Amino acid sequence: MTALATNPLTLHTTAEDHRIARMSAVALGLTVLENAIPSPLPGVKPGLSNIVTLIVLARYGWRVAAWVSLLRVVAGSLLFGNFLTPGFFLSLSGALCSLLVLACAQRLPARWFGAVSHSVYAAFAHIAGQMIVVYLWLIPHSGILYLVPIFATAALVFGTVNGLIAARYIEGTSP
Amino acid sequence: MSLLRYIKLGDVLTLVFASAGVVVLTLTFWNGALADKVVIRSGGKIFREVSLSQDQEIAVTGPLGVSIIVIQKRKVRIASDPSPRQYCVRQGWLQQAGEVALCLPNQISVELVGSKKQYDSLSY
């Protein structure tokens, strides 16, 4: 009671909360940066913020990675003003699918499979999640299947590149 | 310094697997719907339906003048058109079912269609 009266606005945060906030901010910065890059086709984006997700996954585990990824989606949509629009749900479905696949992929033996594998699997899960939402909700027309090879190629290329960048940071900073 | 040293053996496996997946997806979605017929429209009405298998040149007259449509090696393009911006000519060769070239000013369109009718009167 007295504590409330004297200091009503104190939120008790842990070191993990700070870590999540810091990493989400970095991911958000990369999202903003990425939006400045022109894209040849709507939906084909490098997904730079996923580099952060991969590093967090390797360093702090899946739970923190999920927090960072989902916070980035929500905060990013607020920043760009598309919260609860179709674009937001596309990001969300992509992020959720990626996280589900990452939960499985991180159980692969670390000796053989590194961030590159995680990144590629997550990138494919991302487009799969998005295509499902697009097909079931936005454009229920088989014509969008024509775009699948383009998205898949982008996922392969950007997934590999992001994975390599993440691997470099993971290796460079591991204790 | 090379980034390649971050690729582990399993990652190579993943990349091979993913590349194969991309190839399979491309073959499935891009080659599955090869066109076999051209529908040429003029002023909204079907002018002619032509098979892609025969190389030929077709002249269609629209409000602005004559457009030349060329069929060659199972591909089609609008070779010349009197429209001012030449969008349909610059579109080049069309190959896939569903591809369309529109010359709006001259009211002419070329559309590729695949073999949608899976059943003919014999198999019905």
Chai-1 contact restraints between the chains, C-beta under 6 A:
chainA,res_idxA,chainB,res_idxB,connection_type,confidence,min_distance_angstrom,max_distance_angstrom,comment,restraint_id
A,W112,B,K8,contact,1.0,0.0,6.0,A-B,restraint_1
A,W112,B,L9,contact,1.0,0.0,6.0,A-B,restraint_2
A,W112,B,G10,contact,1.0,0.0,6.0,A-B,restraint_3
A,F113,B,G10,contact,1.0,0.0,6.0,A-B,restraint_4
A,G114,B,K8,contact,1.0,0.0,6.0,A-B,restraint_5
A,G114,B,D11,contact,1.0,0.0,6.0,A-B,restraint_6
A,V116,B,I7,contact,1.0,0.0,6.0,A-B,restraint_7
A,V116,B,D11,contact,1.0,0.0,6.0,A-B,restraint_8
A,S117,B,G10,contact,1.0,0.0,6.0,A-B,restraint_9
A,S117,B,D11,contact,1.0,0.0,6.0,A-B,restraint_10
A,S117,B,T14,contact,1.0,0.0,6.0,A-B,restraint_11
A,V120,B,T14,contact,1.0,0.0,6.0,A-B,restraint_12
A,V120,B,A18,contact,1.0,0.0,6.0,A-B,restraint_13
A,L145,B,F29,contact,1.0,0.0,6.0,A-B,restraint_14
A,Y146,B,F29,contact,1.0,0.0,6.0,A-B,restraint_15
A,V148,B,L25,contact,1.0,0.0,6.0,A-B,restraint_16
A,V148,B,F29,contact,1.0,0.0,6.0,A-B,restraint_17
A,P149,B,L25,contact,1.0,0.0,6.0,A-B,restraint_18
A,P149,B,T26,contact,1.0,0.0,6.0,A-B,restraint_19
A,P149,B,F29,contact,1.0,0.0,6.0,A-B,restraint_20
A,P149,B,W30,contact,1.0,0.0,6.0,A-B,restraint_21
A,A152,B,V22,contact,1.0,0.0,6.0,A-B,restraint_22
A,A152,B,L25,contact,1.0,0.0,6.0,A-B,restraint_23
A,T153,B,V22,contact,1.0,0.0,6.0,A-B,restraint_24
A,L156,B,A18,contact,1.0,0.0,6.0,A-B,restraint_25
A,L156,B,V22,contact,1.0,0.0,6.0,A-B,restraint_26
A,L164,B,L3,contact,1.0,0.0,6.0,A-B,restraint_27
A,L164,B,Y6,contact,1.0,0.0,6.0,A-B,restraint_28
A,A167,B,Y6,contact,1.0,0.0,6.0,A-B,restraint_29
